[in-house]
Amino acid sequence: MNTNGGATLVVQNDNKKINTNTTKVVSPKRVALPHINMVGYYQFVTFRTFDSLDDYLLRISNEDISTKLKQYKIDKYLDSSLKGNYLNDEVLDYLKSFFLSKDKTLYELVCFSIMPNHIHILFKQNKELSKIIQVLKGSSSMQINNMLNCKDRFWEKGYFDKVIRDEEHFITTYEYIKYNPIKANLKDFKSRFYGIYE
């Protein structure tokens, strides 16, 4: 533990250790973990549409449970929720092209799954993580709002990210992303997943 009240987090990837002493307190009950920004490392990122947010998701977000369990509950709920389901048809096609167009510039793309109301993406960072997310969400939201003839906020603020620890974690994450549309019983599951190993 460090003396400023934040936890010291040690992340190991490619046999390198990174220390960070930045824990941000959002409210007396909730601690937001820092986004771990490590250019050259693999990141698993999830973000969702603004309209997918509801009371259930807010309650889960404030539960005093592990981040892993919290993210599992959120993903499971989003997979069956009908709220904010805009990522279909032409929007789905646009996002696939858009994510692929950023390969080799923002990141080295490994795979993604575009669910009806959220996205899972695995990549190796070529830029700062916040910059990658800003481009992915900012640029795509303007285009999608034009496609849907809408002016509202499209993406929910924030995102979930997890640095890939080792080869086993990489494989587990890849398979989770690949099979997410199938487990959600989406008829168009084949068109929702892209992976470099397929």
C-alpha positions in Angstrom: 0.0 0.0 0.0 1.3 3.5 -0.7 0.8 6.4 1.6 -1.5 8.5 -0.5 -4.5 6.2 0.1 -4.4 4.5 -3.4 -3.5 0.9 -4.0 -0.3 0.0 -5.7 -1.1 -2.1 -8.7 1.6 -4.3 -10.4 0.9 -5.4 -13.9 3.0 -8.0 -15.6 3.0 -8.5 -19.4 5.9 -9.8 -21.5 7.9 -10.2 -18.3 7.9 -6.5 -17.6 6.4 -5.0 -14.4 4.6 -1.7 -14.3 3.7 0.0 -11.1 0.8 2.5 -10.8 -0.3 4.3 -7.8 -3.5 5.9 -9.1 -6.8 4.8 -7.6 -9.5 7.4 -8.1 -12.4 7.6 -5.5 -15.6 8.3 -7.3 -18.0 8.1 -4.2 -17.7 6.9 -0.7 -18.9 3.4 -1.7 -17.3 3.1 -5.2 -13.7 3.0 -6.2 -12.9 3.3 -9.9 -9.9 1.3 -10.9 -7.5 3.2 -13.2 -7.3 2.5 -16.8 -4.0 0.8 -17.4 -2.3 2.4 -20.4 0.6 0.4 -21.8 1.5 1.0 -25.4 2.8 -2.3 -26.9 0.6 -4.5 -24.7 -2.7 -6.3 -25.5 -5.9 -4.8 -24.2 -9.4 -6.2 -23.9 -11.9 -3.3 -24.1 -15.7 -3.3 -23.8 -17.9 -0.3 -24.3 -21.7 0.0 -24.8 -24.4 2.2 -26.3 -25.7 5.0 -24.1 -29.3 3.7 -24.2 -28.3 0.3 -22.9 -27.8 1.8 -19.5 -30.7 1.3 -17.0 -31.3 0.9 -13.3 -30.1 -2.7 -13.2 -26.7 -1.8 -14.7 -26.4 1.2 -12.3 -27.1 -1.1 -9.3 -24.5 -3.7 -10.5 -22.0 -0.9 -11.0 -22.3 0.1 -7.4 -22.2 -3.4 -5.9 -19.3 -4.3 -3.7 -18.0 -7.2 -5.7 -14.9 -8.0 -7.7 -14.4 -6.2 -11.0 -14.3 -9.5 -12.8 -17.7 -10.6 -11.4 -19.2 -7.2 -12.0 -18.1 -7.2 -15.7 -19.4 -10.8 -16.1 -22.9 -9.7 -14.7 -23.0 -6.6 -16.9 -22.0 -8.6 -20.1 -24.6 -11.3 -19.3 -27.3 -8.7 -18.8 -26.4 -6.8 -22.0 -26.4 -10.0 -24.0 -30.1 -10.4 -23.3 -31.2 -6.8 -23.0 -33.1 -5.1 -25.8 -32.1 -1.6 -24.6 -29.9 0.4 -26.9 -29.8 -2.3 -29.6 -28.6 -0.1 -32.5 -25.6 -2.1 -33.6 -27.3 -4.0 -36.5 -27.5 -3.9 -40.3 -25.8 -0.9 -41.8 -24.4 0.3 -38.4 -22.9 -3.2 -37.9 -21.3 -3.1 -41.4 -20.0 0.4 -40.8 -18.4 -0.5 -37.4 -16.7 -3.6 -38.9 -15.1 -1.5 -41.6 -14.3 1.3 -39.2 -12.5 -1.0 -36.7 -10.5 -2.7 -39.5 -9.5 0.7 -40.9 -7.8 1.6 -37.7 -5.6 -1.6 -37.7 -1.9 -0.9 -37.8 -2.4 2.8 -36.9 -4.2 3.0 -33.6 -3.7 -0.7 -32.7 -2.8 -4.1 -34.0 -6.3 -5.6 -34.2 -6.7 -9.2 -32.9 -10.5 -9.6 -32.8 -13.8 -7.9 -32.1 -17.4 -8.8 -31.4 -20.1 -6.3 -32.2 -23.1 -7.2 -30.1 -26.5 -5.4 -30.6 -25.7 -2.9 -27.7 -22.0 -3.3 -26.8 -18.6 -4.1 -28.3 -15.7 -6.3 -27.2 -12.4 -5.7 -28.9 -8.9 -7.1 -28.4 -5.9 -5.3 -29.7 -2.2 -4.5 -29.1 -1.9 -0.8 -28.4 0.0 1.4 -30.8 -1.2 4.6 -29.1 -2.3 5.8 -25.7 -5.4 3.8 -24.7 -7.5 7.0 -24.0 -6.6 8.2 -27.5 -7.7 4.9 -29.1 -11.0 4.9 -27.3 -11.6 8.6 -28.1 -11.1 7.9 -31.8 -13.2 4.7 -31.8 -16.1 6.2 -29.9 -15.9 9.8 -31.1 -15.6 9.3 -34.8 -18.0 6.4 -34.9 -20.7 8.1 -32.9 -20.9 11.0 -35.3 -21.2 8.7 -38.3 -23.7 6.4 -36.6 -25.8 9.4 -35.5 -25.9 10.5 -39.1 -26.9 7.0 -40.2 -29.7 6.9 -37.6 -30.7 10.5 -38.1 -30.1 11.2 -34.5 -28.3 13.8 -32.4 -28.2 12.3 -29.0 -25.2 10.8 -27.2 -24.5 7.4 -28.8 -21.9 5.7 -26.6 -22.0 5.4 -22.8 -19.3 7.4 -21.1 -16.3 5.3 -20.1 -15.2 1.8 -20.9 -14.0 -1.4 -19.3 -10.4 -2.4 -20.1 -8.2 -5.3 -19.0 -4.5 -5.8 -19.8 -3.8 -9.3 -21.1 -1.5 -11.0 -18.6 -0.2 -14.0 -20.4 -0.9 -16.5 -23.3 -3.6 -18.3 -21.4 -5.4 -15.1 -20.6 -5.1 -14.1 -24.3 -6.6 -17.4 -25.5 -9.5 -17.2 -23.0 -10.3 -13.6 -24.0 -10.2 -14.4 -27.7 -12.5 -17.3 -27.2 -14.9 -15.2 -25.0 -15.1 -12.5 -27.7 -15.5 -15.1 -30.5 -18.3 -17.1 -28.8 -20.2 -14.1 -27.2 -22.6 -13.7 -30.2 -23.2 -17.4 -30.3 -24.0 -17.7 -26.6 -26.4 -14.8 -26.9 -28.3 -16.8 -29.6 -27.8 -14.1 -32.3 -28.9 -15.4 -35.7 -26.3 -13.2 -37.4 -23.5 -14.3 -35.1 -21.1 -15.0 -38.1 -21.3 -11.4 -39.2 -20.7 -10.0 -35.7 -17.2 -11.5 -35.1 -13.9 -10.8 -36.7 -10.7 -12.5 -35.7 -7.2 -12.8 -37.2 -7.1 -16.5 -36.5 -10.3 -17.4 -38.4 
